[in-house]
Amino acid sequence: MSDHVYKQIELTGSSTQSSDDAIRCAIAKASKTLRNLHWFQVTDTRGHIENDKVVHWQVTIKVGLRIDD
């Protein structure tokens, strides 16, 4: 097994469905232009409330991209 090097980027995904969906949206969008996405870490979660209900989620994540050898 070789040693790996990773670059970290920060993304914020949003969704009206759930925090999990916000994460999935951020990763799906990033994967269209980035490669070697390897891991993520949630760093912040926010939501918008209207009429006593959560109507929108925003989740900020750090994503690790493996650098090619």
PAVEX-781212 format. One line per field, with one value per atom (N, C-alpha, C, O): residue number from 1; residue in one letter; atom name; x negated, y negated, z. Coordinates in pm, 1 decimal. Example, Ala and Ser with C-alpha at 12.3 -4.5 7.8 and 13.67 -1.06 7.14 Angstrom:
num = c(1, 1, 1, 1, 2, 2, 2, 2)
residu = c(a, a, a, a, s, s, s, s)
atome = c(N, CA, C, O, N, CA, C, O)
u = c(-1319.0, -1230.0, -1320.0, -1423.6, -1285.0, -1367.0, -1290.0, -1340.9)
v = c(569.0, 450.0, 330.0, 331.9, 225.0, 106.0, -3.0, -113.8)
w = c(780.0, 780.0, 780.0, 846.5, 708.0, 714.0, 787.0, 803.9)
//
This chain:
num = c(1, 1, 1, 1, 2, 2, 2, 2, 3, 3, 3, 3, 4, 4, 4, 4, 5, 5, 5, 5, 6, 6, 6, 6, 7, 7, 7, 7, 8, 8, 8, 8, 9, 9, 9, 9, 10, 10, 10, 10, 11, 11, 11, 11, 12, 12, 12, 12, 13, 13, 13, 13, 14, 14, 14, 14, 15, 15, 15, 15, 16, 16, 16, 16, 17, 17, 17, 17, 18, 18, 18, 18, 19, 19, 19, 19, 20, 20, 20, 20, 21, 21, 21, 21, 22, 22, 22, 22, 23, 23, 23, 23, 24, 24, 24, 24, 25, 25, 25, 25, 26, 26, 26, 26, 27, 27, 27, 27, 28, 28, 28, 28, 29, 29, 29, 29, 30, 30, 30, 30, 31, 31, 31, 31, 32, 32, 32, 32, 33, 33, 33, 33, 34, 34, 34, 34, 35, 35, 35, 35, 36, 36, 36, 36, 37, 37, 37, 37, 38, 38, 38, 38, 39, 39, 39, 39, 40, 40, 40, 40, 41, 41, 41, 41, 42, 42, 42, 42, 43, 43, 43, 43, 44, 44, 44, 44, 45, 45, 45, 45, 46, 46, 46, 46, 47, 47, 47, 47, 48, 48, 48, 48, 49, 49, 49, 49, 50, 50, 50, 50, 51, 51, 51, 51, 52, 52, 52, 52, 53, 53, 53, 53, 54, 54, 54, 54, 55, 55, 55, 55, 56, 56, 56, 56, 57, 57, 57, 57, 58, 58, 58, 58, 59, 59, 59, 59, 60, 60, 60, 60, 61, 61, 61, 61, 62, 62, 62, 62, 63, 63, 63, 63, 64, 64, 64, 64, 65, 65, 65, 65, 66, 66, 66, 66, 67, 67, 67, 67, 68, 68, 68, 68, 69, 69, 69, 69)
residu = c(m, m, m, m, s, s, s, s, d, d, d, d, h, h, h, h, v, v, v, v, y, y, y, y, k, k, k, k, q, q, q, q, i, i, i, i, e, e, e, e, l, l, l, l, t, t, t, t, g, g, g, g, s, s, s, s, s, s, s, s, t, t, t, t, q, q, q, q, s, s, s, s, s, s, s, s, d, d, d, d, d, d, d, d, a, a, a, a, i, i, i, i, r, r, r, r, c, c, c, c, a, a, a, a, i, i, i, i, a, a, a, a, k, k, k, k, a, a, a, a, s, s, s, s, k, k, k, k, t, t, t, t, l, l, l, l, r, r, r, r, n, n, n, n, l, l, l, l, h, h, h, h, w, w, w, w, f, f, f, f, q, q, q, q, v, v, v, v, t, t, t, t, d, d, d, d, t, t, t, t, r, r, r, r, g, g, g, g, h, h, h, h, i, i, i, i, e, e, e, e, n, n, n, n, d, d, d, d, k, k, k, k, v, v, v, v, v, v, v, v, h, h, h, h, w, w, w, w, q, q, q, q, v, v, v, v, t, t, t, t, i, i, i, i, k, k, k, k, v, v, v, v, g, g, g, g, l, l, l, l, r, r, r, r, i, i, i, i, d, d, d, d, d, d, d, d)
atome = c(N, CA, C, O, N, CA, C, O, N, CA, C, O, N, CA, C, O, N, CA, C, O, N, CA, C, O, N, CA, C, O, N, CA, C, O, N, CA, C, O, N, CA, C, O, N, CA, C, O, N, CA, C, O, N, CA, C, O, N, CA, C, O, N, CA, C, O, N, CA, C, O, N, CA, C, O, N, CA, C, O, N, CA, C, O, N, CA, C, O, N, CA, C, O, N, CA, C, O, N, CA, C, O, N, CA, C, O, N, CA, C, O, N, CA, C, O, N, CA, C, O, N, CA, C, O, N, CA, C, O, N, CA, C, O, N, CA, C, O, N, CA, C, O, N, CA, C, O, N, CA, C, O, N, CA, C, O, N, CA, C, O, N, CA, C, O, N, CA, C, O, N, CA, C, O, N, CA, C, O, N, CA, C, O, N, CA, C, O, N, CA, C, O, N, CA, C, O, N, CA, C, O, N, CA, C, O, N, CA, C, O, N, CA, C, O, N, CA, C, O, N, CA, C, O, N, CA, C, O, N, CA, C, O, N, CA, C, O, N, CA, C, O, N, CA, C, O, N, CA, C, O, N, CA, C, O, N, CA, C, O, N, CA, C, O, N, CA, C, O, N, CA, C, O, N, CA, C, O, N, CA, C, O, N, CA, C, O, N, CA, C, O, N, CA, C, O, N, CA, C, O, N, CA, C, O, N, CA, C, O)
u = c(-84.8, 0.0, -87.9, -179.0, -60.5, -140.8, -80.9, 36.2, -164.1, -116.5, -36.0, -64.7, 63.3, 147.1, 137.9, 110.4, 161.5, 168.5, 306.1, 355.2, 368.1, 502.0, 503.1, 426.8, 589.6, 618.1, 757.5, 845.8, 778.7, 910.3, 973.4, 907.5, 1101.6, 1178.6, 1303.8, 1343.6, 1364.6, 1487.0, 1602.4, 1591.4, 1712.7, 1832.5, 1952.9, 1954.5, 2052.2, 2179.5, 2290.1, 2310.3, 2361.4, 2474.7, 2604.0, 2608.4, 2709.7, 2839.0, 2948.0, 2935.4, 3055.9, 3168.2, 3291.9, 3282.9, 3406.6, 3532.4, 3577.8, 3675.9, 3507.9, 3548.3, 3488.3, 3561.0, 3352.3, 3286.5, 3139.8, 3086.5, 3076.2, 2932.8, 2854.0, 2755.3, 2895.7, 2828.5, 2836.5, 2738.6, 2951.3, 2966.5, 2877.9, 2825.5, 2861.0, 2772.1, 2628.7, 2558.1, 2584.9, 2451.0, 2439.0, 2342.0, 2537.3, 2535.2, 2532.8, 2463.1, 2607.9, 2609.3, 2471.9, 2425.7, 2407.4, 2274.2, 2173.3, 2095.1, 2174.6, 2080.1, 2110.1, 2018.1, 2237.3, 2274.1, 2231.0, 2178.6, 2253.2, 2214.7, 2063.1, 2011.8, 1991.2, 1845.1, 1785.0, 1683.4, 1846.5, 1791.2, 1800.2, 1737.4, 1876.9, 1885.3, 1758.2, 1726.5, 1685.1, 1564.3, 1438.5, 1327.7, 1453.9, 1338.4, 1331.0, 1432.6, 1212.6, 1199.3, 1128.0, 1070.0, 1133.8, 1069.7, 1127.3, 1055.4, 1257.8, 1321.3, 1314.6, 1352.6, 1266.4, 1237.2, 1310.1, 1350.0, 1328.0, 1394.0, 1455.3, 1422.4, 1545.1, 1599.8, 1619.0, 1629.2, 1623.7, 1645.9, 1741.4, 1715.0, 1851.0, 1946.9, 1887.7, 1845.7, 1884.7, 1829.6, 1935.2, 1914.5, 2049.6, 2153.0, 2287.1, 2293.0, 2392.3, 2527.5, 2616.3, 2617.6, 2690.4, 2782.2, 2916.8, 2926.5, 3019.2, 3150.6, 3228.9, 3198.8, 3329.7, 3418.9, 3557.0, 3606.7, 3618.3, 3748.6, 3853.4, 3832.4, 3965.7, 4082.8, 4206.5, 4225.2, 4289.4, 4413.3, 4387.2, 4459.7, 4283.5, 4246.8, 4204.5, 4210.2, 4162.2, 4116.4, 3983.2, 3957.9, 3898.5, 3772.8, 3806.0, 3866.2, 3766.6, 3798.7, 3675.0, 3686.3, 3557.1, 3436.3, 3316.4, 3302.9, 3230.0, 3107.6, 2986.1, 2987.0, 2881.0, 2749.1, 2647.2, 2646.7, 2561.2, 2458.7, 2322.9, 2304.6, 2229.1, 2093.0, 2008.1, 2011.8, 1931.3, 1846.6, 1706.1, 1686.2, 1609.6, 1474.4, 1467.1, 1512.5, 1409.7, 1397.0, 1248.9, 1175.1, 1206.4, 1068.4, 1059.2, 1131.2, 969.9, 944.8, 806.0, 707.8, 797.6, 668.1, 590.1, 641.6, 466.6, 380.5, 324.0, 277.0, 328.8, 274.9, 126.2, 52.9, 84.6, -58.4, -135.0, -256.5)
v = c(119.3, 0.0, -123.7, -136.1, -214.9, -336.3, -443.8, -438.4, -540.6, -654.7, -746.7, -757.4, -812.0, -902.9, -1043.7, -1063.0, -1141.4, -1281.4, -1332.4, -1300.0, -1411.5, -1462.6, -1614.8, -1677.8, -1671.8, -1814.9, -1828.2, -1748.7, -1927.8, -1952.3, -2074.7, -2176.4, -2063.2, -2178.5, -2187.2, -2089.6, -2303.6, -2321.5, -2346.8, -2427.1, -2277.5, -2290.6, -2315.3, -2271.1, -2384.7, -2397.7, -2354.7, -2414.1, -2250.3, -2201.2, -2246.0, -2273.1, -2253.8, -2294.1, -2202.5, -2143.1, -2192.0, -2106.0, -2146.7, -2194.7, -2127.2, -2146.3, -2015.8, -2014.6, -1905.3, -1772.7, -1737.5, -1704.9, -1744.6, -1701.3, -1743.1, -1784.8, -1731.5, -1759.7, -1655.7, -1690.0, -1530.0, -1425.5, -1457.8, -1440.0, -1504.7, -1539.1, -1658.0, -1663.8, -1751.9, -1866.2, -1818.9, -1870.0, -1721.5, -1664.0, -1595.0, -1615.3, -1514.3, -1442.1, -1537.8, -1512.8, -1646.6, -1745.9, -1810.6, -1828.0, -1845.7, -1907.6, -1812.0, -1852.7, -1686.4, -1588.3, -1558.8, -1548.7, -1544.9, -1516.1, -1629.1, -1604.1, -1751.7, -1866.8, -1875.1, -1896.6, -1858.3, -1865.7, -1754.7, -1775.6, -1637.1, -1524.1, -1542.4, -1467.5, -1640.4, -1667.9, -1734.0, -1722.1, -1803.8, -1873.3, -1831.4, -1866.2, -1758.3, -1713.6, -1562.1, -1494.9, -1508.4, -1362.3, -1321.0, -1403.2, -1193.9, -1133.6, -1183.3, -1190.9, -1217.4, -1251.7, -1127.3, -1018.7, -1142.8, -1024.7, -1021.6, -914.5, -1136.9, -1139.7, -1277.8, -1373.6, -1286.5, -1417.3, -1423.5, -1321.4, -1547.1, -1573.2, -1691.1, -1797.6, -1673.8, -1782.8, -1882.3, -1844.6, -2009.6, -2113.0, -2210.1, -2277.3, -2218.3, -2312.3, -2271.2, -2226.4, -2286.7, -2259.6, -2376.6, -2420.9, -2425.4, -2537.3, -2503.9, -2417.9, -2571.0, -2552.8, -2682.0, -2775.0, -2685.8, -2800.6, -2756.0, -2651.4, -2836.0, -2802.4, -2900.6, -3021.9, -2845.9, -2928.0, -2862.5, -2741.3, -2941.5, -2891.0, -2770.5, -2671.0, -2781.4, -2678.7, -2545.9, -2442.7, -2546.3, -2424.1, -2449.4, -2559.0, -2347.9, -2355.5, -2345.2, -2247.4, -2446.4, -2448.0, -2438.5, -2417.9, -2453.5, -2450.9, -2415.9, -2465.1, -2330.9, -2290.0, -2338.1, -2339.9, -2377.1, -2404.2, -2330.0, -2341.8, -2253.7, -2177.8, -2207.8, -2192.3, -2250.5, -2275.4, -2153.5, -2102.3, -2108.2, -1991.2, -2019.2, -2099.1, -1952.5, -1947.3, -1816.8, -1712.7, -1823.2, -1705.5, -1681.7, -1774.7, -1557.0, -1520.6, -1462.4, -1368.6, -1518.6, -1470.6, -1407.6, -1471.9, -1284.8, -1218.1, -1272.0, -1274.7, -1314.5, -1366.1, -1248.2, -1150.5, -1258.2, -1151.0, -1130.1, -1223.3, -1006.2, -973.7, -1020.2, -1001.4)
w = c(0.0, 0.0, 0.0, 81.9, -91.8, -98.4, -8.1, 29.3, 25.4, 103.5, 12.1, -107.2, 67.9, -10.4, 46.4, 164.8, -40.1, -0.8, -41.3, -149.4, 44.5, 19.8, 22.1, 95.4, -58.0, -53.3, 5.7, -26.5, 91.9, 150.7, 85.8, 64.2, 55.4, 10.5, 96.6, 160.3, 97.7, 175.2, 79.2, -13.4, 102.5, 20.3, 110.8, 225.7, 59.9, 130.5, 36.2, -69.7, 76.3, -1.4, 63.0, 183.0, -16.8, 37.4, -15.0, -122.1, 62.9, 26.5, 104.3, 217.3, 42.8, 113.9, 177.7, 252.1, 149.8, 198.5, 334.8, 428.7, 345.3, 469.3, 468.4, 365.5, 583.1, 590.3, 511.3, 446.1, 515.9, 436.5, 287.8, 215.4, 241.9, 101.4, 64.4, -46.8, 156.0, 130.8, 110.9, 23.9, 191.2, 175.6, 40.5, -32.6, 8.7, -119.4, -238.0, -336.3, -229.7, -337.5, -355.9, -468.6, -245.7, -253.2, -316.6, -402.6, -275.2, -328.5, -475.8, -556.9, -510.2, -649.1, -742.6, -851.2, -700.3, -783.7, -797.4, -907.2, -686.6, -689.9, -774.9, -841.2, -773.7, -847.6, -999.3, -1074.1, -1044.9, -1188.5, -1240.9, -1359.2, -1153.5, -1198.1, -1122.2, -1163.0, -1014.2, -935.0, -937.7, -955.7, -920.0, -915.5, -787.6, -716.6, -761.1, -643.9, -511.3, -411.6, -509.4, -381.8, -295.1, -338.7, -172.3, -92.5, 42.1, 87.8, 105.7, 236.7, 258.5, 188.4, 357.0, 394.9, 545.6, 613.6, 595.7, 737.6, 749.0, 693.0, 820.1, 840.1, 939.2, 1048.6, 900.5, 989.1, 1039.1, 1140.1, 968.8, 1011.9, 951.1, 836.6, 1027.1, 979.5, 1018.6, 1133.5, 919.6, 943.1, 881.7, 794.1, 927.2, 868.3, 869.1, 943.9, 784.8, 776.1, 822.4, 780.7, 908.6, 966.1, 914.9, 914.9, 871.8, 836.2, 896.8, 885.2, 960.2, 1021.7, 1111.8, 1107.7, 1192.1, 1290.4, 1228.2, 1295.0, 1101.7, 1035.2, 966.6, 916.4, 964.7, 890.5, 742.2, 697.9, 665.9, 523.4, 434.1, 313.3, 494.4, 412.7, 499.2, 611.3, 446.9, 515.8, 439.1, 316.0, 510.8, 453.1, 537.5, 660.0, 472.1, 542.9, 479.7, 358.9, 562.0, 516.1, 550.1, 661.9, 450.5, 468.4, 418.0, 326.6, 478.6, 423.9, 346.7, 394.1, 227.3, 142.6, 115.2, 82.7, 128.6, 98.6, -41.5, -75.6, -122.7, -256.5, -259.0, -221.8, -301.6, -309.3, -428.9, -540.6, -405.8, -511.3, -589.9, -531.5, -722.9, -807.9, -781.9, -748.9, -797.7, -785.0, -906.0, -913.1)
//
